[in-house]
Amino acid sequence: MTTPIFRNLARIPALAALALLAPTLHATGGKIVIKAGRIITQSGPDIQNGVIVIENGRITSVGADTKAPWDAEVLDHPELVAFPGFVEAHTSRGMDRSNENITVTPFLDVRDSIDPISFYFEDSLRAGITTINVQHGNSCVIGAQGMIVKPFGITIEQLQVRPQSGIKIVASPRPGASRALQAQQLRGAFADLRRYLEKLVQDTKDGKDTARREALFQGRDMDKDENKTGRAMEGNANWKLKGFEIVPRGEVDDKQEPLLRAVEGKLPVFLYCDSAASVLLGIDVARENGLLGTTTLVLDGDSWKAADQIAAAKLSVILSPELVYSERDPVTGKEVRTFVPGVFDKKGVHFALQSLNQSSQSLWFQAATCVAWGLDRKKALDAVTRVPAEELRLGKRVGSLEAGKDGNVLLLNGDPLSVKSSVQYVVLEGDLVYDRSKDVRVRQLIEGVEQNNTAPSGAVEPGDVCGDEHKEVGGDPTKKDPGEKKDETKPDHDHGGKKD
């Protein structure tokens, strides 16, 4: 096993290479035009020989007759297919550690654990995933606050799409715990919140300044706090706290404040269940605490057997990467296989898919598997674009190619569900950030070409020309070609990557 000091030394070349990406984040100067032989918009009929215009990171027009601004950069590829960037509805990858030893941690934030140079993000970009919801792992009771990111950047700020995107709640027993203990601790966390708030109200009525002293201990100045006024408790919880309006919101302990926001419907909830029994527990806890309207179920195991209850609660779901559930018939002993997306489709439940891995079984593969099992093609594609975007409260920004949405566009060399297709270019918020022809790792694997390249695989550097048919995208045109053959006398660079 590599010792920590040598592991850190191995990461230095990768950090130096990623530093080159910073100037390219806004390399196009605000305008880019994409011309493709076919545009799959996911919002209407496909467009043949269409044009997509992106200005200041947002799509301004999509159509066959759209005119390109004279001063825009142009990606002219009539042989390619344009498609909206895939949306990963839920993952715990891309962090240095996905779980904590403490079972209730709503006060933590995964942004402090996300590793911007994780190879997970590079693989996601290569697979065409442009929006990722990173959430706490499932070995908890109530986890940290999550974060929605894009897979390109060298700092958390550059990756960030939406901070505090939701909070993880787990109804399934974590490793080493029984189902009864998990249920008690889950209900107990909300009971503790209620008791804490009741005491806060009583202390305020009695004129005690316990909360103010606690705020000062945490480094918060109550006199300057924006939340120094109170308001009545909001949300749809079965329990309502009378008199809470007298408590300045700034006096609420930081350890309890995120869970309070969840109860008030201001913080989305991702509720993990690995069985039908845990689904029933999760729905019960969500209903009691007013979370049903903001909850998305993250399902695993035989949770599909509670599809009727899920449909009755009007919840949407994120399905396990294992799309086919196998079990033995207790009477005949024969193996029974159930296509899980088909179950929810028949019940009218909206569902999103998750990647099994970022290489061979990414979101396109999951959608293609659904089609192979008989699911309607449009529904399969929606499950990796529009539906997850809506579940992440980003439906107005991503998930389809239409005016007003983020300029996240993939250019593929075939149908998005074909095993023969691959992502050739990725435009992210109007910036060309990936070019397969310059993907060092792909070229080495497929063509056996080794390169002494200083930039991450597929990254578009200043001065790169991304194809013969379109213009150069920013930078110094005299820059040395990163595709130049390496000097075989020099040692290979160790990029110090780590598996997620």
PyMOL commands that set and color helices and strands:
alter all, ss='L'
color gray80, all
select helices_A, chain A and resi 4-26+110-112+119-126+156-159+179-205+210-217+244-246+249-251+257-263+276-288+292-294+303-312+340-347+363-372+377-382+386-391+436-438+440-447
alter helices_A, ss='H'
color red, helices_A
select strands_A, chain A and resi 31-39+47-55+58-63+73-84+86-91+129-134+142-149+160-170+269-273+295-299+316-318+324-328+335-339+351-352+409-412+423-428+431-435
alter strands_A, ss='S'
color yellow, strands_A
deselect
rebuild
show_as cartoon
